[in-house]
Amino acid sequence: MNKTIKLTKMQGCGNDFVIIDFDEYEKTGLKMDELAKKVCDRNFGVGADGMIIPKTEVDNGDISWYFYNSDGSTAQMCGNGMRCFAKYVYDKGLVKNKSFSVQTLAGIIKPELLDNGLVKVNMGKPIFEDRKIPFYGERKIEVLDKEFEITPVSMGNPHCVIITDDDPMELAVKYGPVIEKHEYFPEKTNTEFVKVKSRMEIDMRVFERGCGITLACGTGACASVAACVLNNLTEQKVKVNLLGGPVFVEWQGSAEDNEKDIFLIGSANYSFFADYIL
């Protein structure tokens, strides 16, 4: 007998997510990772980069979530997903204020719904300490036929940022899948290829851990700006051009003082509401 559940599809700069309330999830009888793989499949399911289930019973913060990548793996954080989640739970009345705290595997994250329709997220502090990323290797990495200089960063999840003058998309397609599983990153890594256009603007393409090439990555945008600031390539407020559209990242840190919170500002939009037949 088929089961029908209600779900919501949302996207932030083309990074798309299926959001399912917990009571709807319970109807499925599936484990969360199994459901994520099923609904995120772009041929046999709804199609998405990830699945989000709000969790209202929390120890810390106002609310929490279950977040799964399209391959069924969990992720510590997702910036674009957090913006969509923030808009969803506020519109549903699961939180009462436009600014609130969310318990995640990366710690407490604080989104805020702005009056202009955008969502601003305090993404916490970028982490550069190797063992906390985790990262065990050199600042140069050899993959296939090329050697890259890298900046490892954690935004609650691991990132490998590569500054380049070449086409970042071509590099992401060719080298992203290999770097994702490189031995330097024991928990695998997201990989960002960044081309600096000016001190106020960068282009970024990403190969996401557990997802592949995506239209946007909020934690990746933050990691990229942090890496650019550390290398004195940009100012502290930067427009980040992603495949799915721009986001803005603000970080008042520096190489001398990197203990500053980083902020991500961007859109969060509904795509559709649906009854989904399992």
Buried (B, 14 or more C-beta within 10 A) or exposed (E): EEEEBEBBBBBBBBBBBBBBBEEBBEEBEBEBBEBBBBBBEEEEBBBBBBBBBBBEEEEEBBBBBBBBBBBBBBBBBBBBBBBBBBBBBBEEEBBEEBBBBBBBBBBBBBBBBEEEEBBBBBBBBBBBEEEEBBBEBEEEBEBEEEEBEBBBBBBBBBBBBBBBEEEBBEBBBBBBBBBBEBEBBEEBBBBBBBBBEEEEBBBBBBBBBBBBBBBBBBBBBBBBBBBBBBBEBBBBBBBBBBBBBBBBBBBEBEEEEBEBBBBBBBBBBBBEEBEBEB
